[in-house]
Amino acid sequence: MKFFNRRQFVTTVSALITAPMAMAQNTGNTSSQVIHHVFFWLKNPGNEQDRKELMQGLQTLRGVKQVKKLLIGTPARTEQRTVVDSTYDVSEMMYFDNAAEQDQYQVDPIHKAFVEKYSHLWEKVVVYDMLVTEM
């Protein structure tokens, strides 16, 4: 069994996630569900007020009509393993019916207002978009 260090793991997972998206875009497939998972690292790590403010801001994204489901949370207190990155402060996961709706979300005024109003709180953002495929 081959073991990966964190960088190799993240690189491999990123490739696995983005490959189906690229294939769908190349074939014009917009009918498969897209999951948009975003991780935020605060400028003031561990600042409870900043964390609460960001989470309240994320709640406003429920107003975007293309968002079918929105989950907001913080790192789980699970077993520490080399493949688990719990260094982020807040995460959100959104479900869209297809890639076109996720594209519409990106330019929606509610999303743009969220970025403008709350971006001062985060230092780093990492996004993973996944095309859901049936096996």
C-alpha positions in Angstrom: 0.0 0.0 0.0 1.4 3.4 -1.0 1.1 6.3 1.6 0.9 9.9 0.5 2.2 13.0 2.3 -0.3 15.8 2.6 0.8 17.6 -0.6 0.7 14.5 -2.7 -2.8 13.7 -1.3 -4.2 17.2 -2.0 -2.7 17.2 -5.5 -4.2 13.8 -6.2 -7.6 14.6 -4.9 -7.6 17.9 -6.7 -6.8 16.1 -10.0 -9.6 13.6 -9.4 -12.1 16.4 -8.6 -11.2 18.7 -11.5 -10.9 16.1 -14.2 -14.6 15.3 -14.4 -15.4 19.0 -14.4 -13.1 19.6 -17.3 -14.6 16.6 -19.2 -18.1 17.9 -18.6 -17.2 21.3 -19.8 -15.6 19.9 -22.9 -18.6 17.8 -23.7 -21.1 20.5 -22.8 -22.6 18.3 -20.0 -24.4 20.7 -17.7 -27.0 18.3 -16.3 -25.0 16.7 -13.5 -25.1 18.1 -10.0 -22.2 20.3 -8.8 -21.0 20.6 -5.2 -19.1 23.8 -4.4 -17.0 23.4 -1.2 -15.2 26.4 0.1 -12.7 26.6 3.0 -11.9 29.9 4.7 -8.8 30.8 6.9 -9.4 33.9 9.0 -7.0 36.8 9.1 -7.3 36.5 12.9 -7.3 32.7 13.4 -9.3 31.6 16.4 -11.1 35.0 16.7 -14.6 33.9 17.7 -16.2 37.2 16.7 -14.7 37.1 13.2 -15.8 33.4 12.8 -19.4 34.2 13.8 -19.5 37.2 11.5 -18.3 35.2 8.5 -20.8 32.4 9.3 -23.6 35.0 9.5 -22.4 36.3 6.1 -22.5 32.9 4.6 -26.1 32.5 5.7 -27.0 35.4 3.3 -26.0 33.1 0.4 -29.2 31.1 1.1 -30.9 33.9 -0.8 -29.3 32.9 -4.1 -32.0 31.0 -6.0 -29.6 28.6 -7.7 -28.3 27.3 -4.3 -30.2 24.1 -3.7 -28.6 23.3 -0.3 -26.1 25.1 1.9 -24.1 23.6 4.7 -21.9 25.8 7.0 -19.5 24.6 9.6 -16.2 24.5 11.3 -13.5 21.7 11.6 -14.8 18.6 13.2 -13.0 17.3 16.3 -12.1 14.0 14.6 -9.1 11.8 14.9 -5.9 13.7 13.8 -4.5 11.9 10.8 -1.9 13.1 8.2 -4.6 13.2 5.5 -6.9 15.5 7.5 -6.5 19.2 7.2 -8.3 21.0 10.0 -6.4 24.2 9.8 -9.3 26.2 8.2 -11.7 28.2 10.4 -15.0 28.0 8.5 -16.3 25.9 5.5 -19.4 26.0 3.4 -20.7 23.4 1.0 -23.3 24.3 -1.7 -25.3 22.1 -4.0 -26.3 23.1 -7.5 -28.3 21.2 -10.0 -25.7 21.8 -12.7 -22.5 23.7 -13.6 -24.5 26.5 -15.4 -26.3 27.3 -12.1 -23.0 27.4 -10.2 -21.7 29.8 -12.9 -24.8 32.0 -12.3 -24.2 31.9 -8.6 -20.7 33.4 -9.1 -22.1 36.5 -10.7 -25.3 36.8 -8.5 -25.5 40.2 -6.7 -26.0 38.4 -3.3 -22.7 36.5 -3.8 -20.9 39.6 -4.9 -22.2 41.5 -1.9 -21.1 38.7 0.4 -17.5 38.9 -1.0 -17.4 42.7 -0.8 -18.7 42.8 2.8 -16.9 39.9 4.4 -13.6 39.4 2.4 -11.8 41.5 4.9 -12.2 38.7 7.4 -10.3 36.0 5.5 -6.6 35.5 4.7 -7.0 32.5 2.4 -9.8 30.7 0.6 -9.6 27.3 -1.1 -12.4 26.1 -3.4 -13.2 22.5 -4.5 -15.9 22.1 -7.1 -17.1 18.6 -7.7 -19.2 17.3 -10.6 -21.3 14.5 -9.2 -21.2 11.4 -11.4 -23.1 8.2 -11.1 -21.0 5.0 -11.0 
